[in-house]
Amino acid sequence: MKPRVVLDTNCLVSALLFSKQPLAWLRHSWQNGDIIPLASKETVSELIRVLAYPKFKLTRDEQELLLADFLPYVETVKMGKVPEGLPIIRDSKDQMFLNLAVVAKADVLVSGDEDILTIQAIFHTPPIMRLTEFKTWLSNV
């Protein structure tokens, strides 16, 4: 069974925009079916919003091409009731990734966001990993 993974927007944007650089392995991992990325309506909306940031200077067509390199590989999760007692992420906009990982019973939550990573030591279901940790973990699965 392929690992079911929640990738935060930071990781996704880096893999999509810089696919010929050190994060090419991540993009290839979902395109080759080595992982199953999980997404919800909220996380996809966030990705669309971030790809439209002026700093990326992406045209609408370029944004759509990037989404087409990700969305067909995604398992969409309908968010039900979020269990009580989850840690609260300092930046409330990042809570959606933890909620998705728990509701979807993901194998791992991958993040480059310090607000999410601050709970890494106290939250283990699913484990929260940085990209480098995830790459090592994935090579051992």
Secondary structure, DSSP 4 states (H G I P E B T S, - for coil): -PPEEEE-HHHHHHHHHTTTTTTHHHHHHHHTTSSEEEE-HHHHHHHHHHHT-GGG---HHHHHHHHHTTGGGPEE----PPPTTPPPPSSGGGHHHHHHHHHTT-SEEE---HHHHTTTTT-BTTBEE-HHHHHHHHHT-
